[in-house]
Amino acid sequence: MPEISVEKDLTDARKAELGISDWNVWECEVRQFRLDFDQELERSYILEGEIVVTPDGGEPVTLVPGDYITFPKGLKSVWSVTKQLRKHYTHDAE
């Protein structure tokens, strides 16, 4: 089963190295929905809010501002936005 990777407390240098400020911004109100990464992986950096991502057959992962996350290709999951979410994101074909 693909694993969600979380890196916390990125330095400004690491954020610059990743190019996070150039990524798209996505916002979502409090809600729950299914999200599967069939074609590509997603890299995200949480700016505001909170989300709990539960992979099919896995444990929930709570993501908060400052978290840098890699959602791997093949991940099937349910997202529960518990506080209005705002994040940078980019997709890679891998």
Order of alpha helices (4+ residues) and beta strands (2+ residues): beta-alpha-beta-beta-beta-beta-beta-beta
